[in-house]
Amino acid sequence: MVLIHSRFADETANEVVSWLTSYGIPFKRINFINDFFNSISESEKGIDILGNNEKKIRSIYSSFYLNGGTVKINSPLTKMDNFGMGINKYLFGESKLLYAHFYKGFPEKGFGNFPIDINKLTVLRIAKECGLMVPPTAIVNSKQQLEFYFSKWERIITKSIGNGAEIEAGEFSISGQRTEEITRSDMERLSNDFSPSLIQKLIPKNFEVRVFWFDNEVHSVAIFSQRDRSAMIDFRNGEKLRTVPYNLDVQYQKILNRLMHNLKLNYGSIDLIVTPNDEIYFLEVNPFGQFGFLSKAGNFHIEKKIADYLNKVENSHARAANQTCY
């Protein structure tokens, strides 16, 4: 059986499911860890750690993880004062440990980067070691430090160090991640000291390149984000951007292969920019990056390739099971 972990409204996962259905491969689709917990338990006994329930979890042959939400907590508190936020933070940590325990080992059986906290600083260091060009980067926690780099680089952007914000506080929530430019007026509104933040020199770009890497294959498209003012810093802010297939140099593809193997990722979306001087800068890797638009723009049929890969894993385990019987 294939375990699919994704948001139920995700069209990319829906297409993978369609291919699995056409192949006659049984699957179970879940969203949050709560769904997994309820589906694997017998009656309402919970999960017997080291017992039969956990054996069921380990018997899943292959899996497909597509950013189906991180951890969902059921907090008894609705008042988001310091105490309430502290309790929610604790419950989030507890759920995350449970989540990591159940999914431990799944990447070896299937497709997906299970609960992983990506650190952009580590990724940038490894990318540079692999020979990729990366933007000058710094961590600052004061207006004085920020002003130093503003004078040095002239234009600065900021982004999260990790996966981005997933914050719920009563009726309010913050979710996702974006890249934003810091302007002089932004700096004037800042306090003298703030939390450590990642900043980079803004690299002028001719166009962006989104790469989907899987099984040592590189699929890439060029995104002409500079034609839309709202998308010039981050193409995710734009709509109906011109996107066409783009062929990266074979040697550059080999470097990306080395990077992904060094990061121990089995798939991911890679963001690059091409400057007016045709230099290629590496920006980041998203281990859960959406690739549906890329698959369609390049006519790559990535969803079918993923289903084929999962089918291969299922057949491999079925053959091994039959050989064991004899």
C-alpha positions in Angstrom: 0.0 0.0 0.0 1.1 3.5 -0.8 0.7 6.2 1.9 0.1 9.6 0.5 0.5 12.6 2.8 -0.8 15.8 1.2 -3.4 18.5 1.5 -6.7 17.1 0.1 -7.1 20.1 -2.2 -3.7 19.6 -3.8 -4.1 19.1 -7.5 -0.6 17.6 -8.0 -1.3 14.9 -5.4 -4.7 14.4 -7.1 -3.0 13.6 -10.4 -0.6 11.2 -8.7 -3.6 9.5 -7.2 -5.3 9.2 -10.6 -2.2 7.4 -12.0 -2.0 5.1 -9.0 -5.7 4.3 -9.4 -5.2 3.5 -13.1 -2.4 1.1 -12.1 -4.6 -0.6 -9.6 -2.3 0.3 -6.7 -3.9 0.5 -3.3 -3.2 3.7 -1.4 -4.3 5.6 1.7 -4.3 9.4 1.7 -4.0 11.5 4.9 -3.5 15.1 5.7 -2.3 15.7 9.2 -0.7 13.3 11.8 -4.2 13.2 13.4 -5.6 11.4 10.4 -2.7 9.0 10.5 -3.3 8.3 14.2 -7.0 7.7 13.7 -6.6 5.5 10.6 -3.9 3.2 12.1 -5.5 2.7 15.5 -7.8 -0.3 16.3 -11.1 0.9 17.7 -10.1 3.7 20.0 -7.1 2.0 21.7 -4.5 4.4 20.4 -1.2 3.2 19.0 0.6 0.4 20.8 4.2 1.5 20.5 6.4 -1.5 19.8 3.2 -3.5 19.3 0.9 -4.5 16.5 -0.2 -1.0 15.6 3.4 0.1 14.9 4.0 -3.0 12.9 1.2 -1.9 10.6 2.9 1.5 10.2 6.2 -0.2 9.3 4.5 -2.5 6.8 3.7 0.4 4.4 5.9 -0.3 1.4 6.0 3.1 -0.2 4.9 6.6 0.5 4.5 10.0 -1.1 4.9 13.1 1.0 3.8 16.4 -0.5 3.7 19.0 2.2 0.4 17.9 3.7 0.7 20.3 6.6 3.2 19.9 9.4 1.7 19.2 12.7 -1.9 19.8 13.8 -2.5 20.4 17.5 -5.7 20.4 19.4 -5.1 22.9 22.1 -7.6 23.4 25.0 -6.6 27.1 25.1 -8.1 29.8 23.0 -6.7 32.8 24.8 -3.4 33.6 23.2 -1.6 35.3 26.1 2.0 34.3 27.0 0.8 31.3 28.9 -1.5 30.1 26.1 1.2 30.5 23.5 3.7 28.7 25.7 1.3 25.7 26.1 0.7 25.6 22.3 4.4 25.7 21.6 4.9 22.8 24.0 2.1 20.7 22.4 3.5 21.5 18.9 6.9 20.1 20.0 5.3 17.0 21.4 3.3 16.4 18.2 6.3 17.0 16.1 8.3 14.3 17.9 5.4 11.8 17.4 5.2 12.7 13.8 8.9 12.2 13.2 8.8 8.8 15.0 6.1 7.4 12.7 7.7 8.7 9.5 11.3 7.7 10.4 12.7 5.5 7.6 9.9 6.3 5.1 12.2 8.2 2.7 14.0 4.9 2.1 10.8 3.3 1.0 9.2 5.9 -1.1 9.1 9.4 -2.3 9.3 12.5 -0.2 11.3 14.4 2.4 9.5 13.6 5.7 9.4 16.0 8.5 12.5 18.0 7.8 13.4 21.4 9.0 15.4 22.9 6.1 18.1 25.4 7.2 18.8 27.8 4.4 22.2 28.7 6.0 23.3 25.1 5.8 22.0 24.7 2.3 23.8 27.9 1.1 27.1 26.6 2.6 26.8 23.2 1.0 25.8 24.8 -2.3 28.9 27.0 -2.3 31.0 23.9 -1.5 29.5 22.2 -4.5 30.6 25.1 -6.7 27.4 27.0 -7.1 27.3 30.8 -7.0 25.2 32.1 -4.1 24.3 35.7 -3.1 26.3 37.4 -0.3 24.4 36.5 2.9 24.5 37.8 6.5 22.6 37.4 9.8 21.8 40.7 11.6 20.0 41.6 14.8 20.3 45.3 14.9 19.5 48.4 12.8 23.1 49.4 12.9 24.2 46.1 11.4 21.5 46.3 8.8 22.6 49.8 7.8 26.1 48.6 7.3 25.0 46.0 4.8 22.6 48.4 3.2 25.5 50.8 2.5 27.6 47.9 1.3 25.1 46.1 -1.0 22.7 49.0 -1.8 19.7 46.7 -2.1 18.8 44.0 0.4 16.2 41.2 0.6 15.2 39.1 3.6 13.6 35.7 4.0 13.2 33.1 6.7 16.1 31.0 7.9 13.9 27.8 7.9 10.6 26.7 6.5 8.7 29.8 7.0 6.0 30.7 9.5 3.2 28.4 10.7 1.6 30.3 13.5 -1.9 30.0 14.9 -3.2 32.3 17.6 -7.0 32.1 18.1 -8.7 33.5 15.1 -5.5 34.7 13.5 -2.9 32.6 11.6 0.3 33.2 9.6 1.4 30.7 7.1 3.9 30.5 4.3 7.1 32.2 3.3 8.1 35.0 1.0 11.1 37.0 -0.1 10.9 40.7 0.6 13.1 43.7 -0.2 14.1 45.9 2.7 13.8 49.6 1.8 15.2 52.7 3.6 11.7 53.5 4.9 11.5 49.9 6.3 14.7 50.4 8.1 13.5 53.7 9.7 10.5 51.9 11.2 12.6 49.1 12.8 13.6 49.1 16.4 17.3 49.3 17.3 17.4 45.6 18.1 15.4 42.7 16.7 15.5 38.9 16.4 18.4 37.4 14.3 17.3 37.7 10.6 18.7 36.5 7.3 19.5 39.1 4.7 21.1 38.9 1.3 22.4 41.2 -1.4 19.7 41.6 -4.0 21.1 40.1 -7.2 19.7 41.7 -10.4 18.0 39.1 -12.6 17.0 38.7 -16.2 14.6 35.8 -15.3 14.2 33.1 -12.7 14.6 29.3 -13.1 12.5 26.8 -11.1 14.0 23.3 -11.1 12.3 20.1 -10.0 14.9 17.5 -9.1 13.9 13.8 -8.6 15.8 10.5 -9.1 18.8 12.3 -10.6 16.6 14.0 -13.2 16.4 17.7 -13.6 13.3 19.4 -15.0 13.5 23.2 -15.3 11.5 26.1 -16.6 12.3 29.8 -17.0 10.0 32.2 -15.3 9.9 35.8 -16.7 9.0 37.4 -13.4 10.6 40.8 -14.3 7.7 41.8 -16.5 5.4 41.9 -13.5 6.2 44.5 -10.9 4.6 42.6 -8.1 6.7 39.5 -8.9 10.1 41.1 -9.4 11.4 40.2 -6.0 9.5 36.9 -5.6 7.7 35.3 -8.5 5.2 33.7 -6.2 3.6 37.1 -5.9 2.8 37.3 -9.6 0.0 35.9 -11.7 0.0 34.4 -15.2 3.8 34.8 -15.6 5.3 33.6 -18.9 6.9 30.2 -18.1 8.8 28.1 -20.7 11.0 25.0 -20.6 14.6 25.8 -19.9 17.7 23.5 -20.5 20.4 23.8 -17.9 24.0 22.9 -18.9 24.8 19.2 -18.3 27.6 20.1 -16.0 25.4 22.4 -14.0 22.9 19.5 -13.7 25.6 17.3 -12.3 26.4 19.9 -9.6 22.7 20.0 -8.7 22.8 16.2 -8.4 25.7 16.5 -6.0 24.0 19.2 -4.0 20.8 17.1 -3.5 22.7 14.0 -2.6 24.8 16.0 -0.1 21.6 17.4 1.4 20.2 13.8 1.6 17.0 14.9 -0.2 15.3 12.6 -2.6 13.4 15.3 -4.3 13.0 19.1 -4.2 12.3 22.4 -6.0 15.4 24.5 -6.6 15.3 28.2 -7.2 17.8 29.9 -9.4 18.2 33.3 -11.1 19.9 34.2 -14.3 21.5 37.7 -14.3 21.6 40.1 -17.3 25.3 38.9 -17.6 24.0 35.2 -17.9 25.4 34.3 -14.5 23.4 31.7 -12.6 22.9 32.2 -8.9 21.6 29.5 -6.6 18.9 30.8 -4.1 17.5 27.9 -2.2 16.0 24.4 -2.1 12.4 23.8 -1.0 12.0 20.1 0.0 8.2 20.4 -0.3 8.1 22.8 -3.3 5.1 22.8 -5.6 5.9 21.5 -9.0 2.5 21.1 -10.7 2.8 24.4 -12.7 6.4 23.4 -13.7 5.2 19.9 -14.9 2.5 21.5 -17.1 4.6 24.3 -18.4 7.4 22.0 -19.5 5.1 19.1 -20.5 7.2 16.9 -18.2 4.4 14.6 -16.8 6.2 14.5 -13.4 3.1 13.2 -11.7 3.1 10.1 -13.9 6.8 9.6 -13.2 6.2 9.7 -9.4 3.4 7.2 -9.8 5.7 5.0 -11.9 8.4 5.2 -9.2 5.9 4.3 -6.4 4.6 1.4 -8.6 8.2 0.1 -9.0 8.7 0.2 -5.2 5.4 -1.7 -4.6 6.3 -4.3 -7.2 9.8 -4.7 -5.7 8.4 -5.4 -2.2 5.7 -7.7 -3.6 8.5 -9.8 -5.3 10.5 -9.9 -2.1 7.5 -11.0 -0.1 6.8 -13.9 -2.6 10.4 -15.0 -2.5 10.2 -15.1 1.3 7.2 -17.3 1.3 9.1 -20.0 -0.6 
